[in-house]
Amino acid sequence: MKLGLETTDYVIFLIYFIIVAAYGYWVYKHKGKQTADSKDFFLAEGSLTWWAIGASIIASNISAEQFIGMSGQAFQLGLAISVYEVVGGFSLIIIAIYFLPMYIRNKIYTMPQFLQMRYDNRLATIMAVFWLFLYILVNLTSIIYLGALSLEKMTGFGFMPCAIFLTVFAVFITLGGMKVIGYTDVIQVVCLVIGGLATTYLALQLLSDKVGTGSGIFEGLSLIKQKADSHMHMIFSPGQYQVHNGKGGMIDAYNQLPGLLMFIVGGQWIVNFNYFGCNQYITQRALGADLTTARSGLLFAAFLKLMMPFIVVLPGLAAYVLFQEQADPAIIKGITESGVVKPDNAYPVLLNLLPVGLKGLAFAALTAAIVASLAGKANSISTIYMLDIHKKFINPNLDEKKTVWLGRVAIVVSFIIALAISPLLKNFGQGFEYIQEYTGFISPGILAIFLLGFFWRKATANAALVAAVLSIPLSTFFKYQFPEIPFLNRMGIVFWICVVVHVTISLIESKGKDNKNALEVNKDWFKTTSSFRLGAAGIFALIILIYTLFW
């Protein structure tokens, strides 16, 4: 296995870089408004088409945490990790039907704005601060870390030079505003899909060559089934089998994905409904569009979401079989560090086995995914800071030009903080698990106050505040007092406690009366077009097929 890229690989990457930069500049000059308009900068209001919205959602969602982290968990756990993508596709459809009308019809542009409109300013401010910390310290930091880790393994450059390169690239994309991010994300998605599928194809071919007879990718798929049958199940039972934890030990696979209970208790639904429905850097793409366009965008995103297991999960499975069969000393060496099996190294190791030229394509695809995701998250950090903190508490009379300028400053500052912290994540065992678990400390409370705020008119501000604040201490309590509870089930338990607390306090305060801040809801908002229903039916059919094949 040869570390580093050849001249041809760098040329391919340079072509990608020039195309993205040139198109981004063209969009900046010719799309949307040319004046310093904050809504245009943060939301690209009215500028994004349905395909740009869908592509941008997936570009923001699919990043190093999927390419590296999820592929690593495919190495660790197997096919079951694709449940995040399958349930994510389903969740996007539900959110398009029920969540989007609540935001768009009420002219809501940020998540704290919804909380202020529905509850009060206290909750909006607290959650705005929470989201800023979460997006910077967990999301931006983990993507820079996992992205730099993969580039380090692939190119041979050090961790920090790779991290700085990704950060600077993302900063320039982000400074152009949401319309530049939205339209360049289309190119990024094309790159990551083509490059990702090429990597999958070659990983399966490599498996066929080194473990089988070399007859092709279908033999590679067959070998995964033969050699890693335990990795081909979608549902686990307690004690079914032990997997590497990335720290030199073993862990029960059930602790990572606790079988059917994660659906019954609700942990898997909480992850996806909170991520896609109550998450600024996802919903922001749709908030500036009309409802029909936004819904079509989410439907397109749901379709793209179901492609991700083929792009990020299959390579991890191929790497696992190659590792188990000791098919290549370079694979063993690349996946282990000082004798410790590191699942997150699986995808970068596979990339280094690609031939010249295709390695450059894969490098471009991975960079596209990382940069697009960083740009989307940084724009949302800037949006929340400027609209929900700076303009409310520091300078309410800020003009449009200074709002945009300070928004760009917030982007740069958030990247600097995340870049400085990113090396510390080396102390954690598995990147994707880190993101899901620590995001899950706050997501149960957030989802509870959003759902009750949408659909229950008696929900009160004090009840929502208690439920939101309760989420972190409850999650911490269950994590350390009951460590045997899988984190997804812990999220479900905390969610239902927050709901009960929220409902109880609301009923005591409201005395059976509706809250004066309750949103007006028209049932006609939830009606969809025949084309949307047809598309949703097709996606549901795909989901059922996937679960039928791999149950």
Sequence and secondary structure as in RCSB ss.txt:
>XXXX:A:sequence
MKLGLETTDYVIFLIYFIIVAAYGYWVYKHKGKQTADSKDFFLAEGSLTWWAIGASIIASNISAEQFIGMSGQAF
QLGLAISVYEVVGGFSLIIIAIYFLPMYIRNKIYTMPQFLQMRYDNRLATIMAVFWLFLYILVNLTSIIYLGALS
LEKMTGFGFMPCAIFLTVFAVFITLGGMKVIGYTDVIQVVCLVIGGLATTYLALQLLSDKVGTGSGIFEGLSLIK
QKADSHMHMIFSPGQYQVHNGKGGMIDAYNQLPGLLMFIVGGQWIVNFNYFGCNQYITQRALGADLTTARSGLLF
AAFLKLMMPFIVVLPGLAAYVLFQEQADPAIIKGITESGVVKPDNAYPVLLNLLPVGLKGLAFAALTAAIVASLA
GKANSISTIYMLDIHKKFINPNLDEKKTVWLGRVAIVVSFIIALAISPLLKNFGQGFEYIQEYTGFISPGILAIF
LLGFFWRKATANAALVAAVLSIPLSTFFKYQFPEIPFLNRMGIVFWICVVVHVTISLIESKGKDNKNALEVNKDW
FKTTSSFRLGAAGIFALIILIYTLFW
>XXXX:A:secstr
   S  HHHHHHHHHHHHHHHHHHHHHHHHSS SS  HHHHHH TTT  HHHHHHHHHHHHSSHIIIIIIHHHHH
HT GGGGHHHHHHHHHHHHIIIIIHHHHHHTT  SHHHHHHHHT HHHHHHHHHHHHHHIIIIIIHHHHHHHHHH
HHHHH   HHHHHHHHHHHHHHHHTT HHHHHHHHHHHHHHHHHHHHHHHHHHHHHHHHHHS S  HHHHHHHHH
HH GGGG S   TTS EEE SSSSEEEHHHHS TTHHHHS HHHHHHHHHHHS HHHHHHHHTS HHHHHHHHHH
HHHHHTTHIIIIIHHHHHHHHHHHTT  HHHHHHHEETTEE GGGHHHHHHHTS TTHHHHHHHHHHHHHHHHHH
HHHHHHHHHHIIIIIIIII TT  HHHHHHHHHHHHHHHHHHHHHHGGGGGGSS HHHHHHHHHTTTHHHHHHHH
HHHHH TT  HHHHHHHHHHHHHHHHHHHHH TTS HHHHHHHHHHHHHHHHHHHHHHHHTT   TT     GGG
G   HHHHHHHHHHHHHHHHHHHHH 
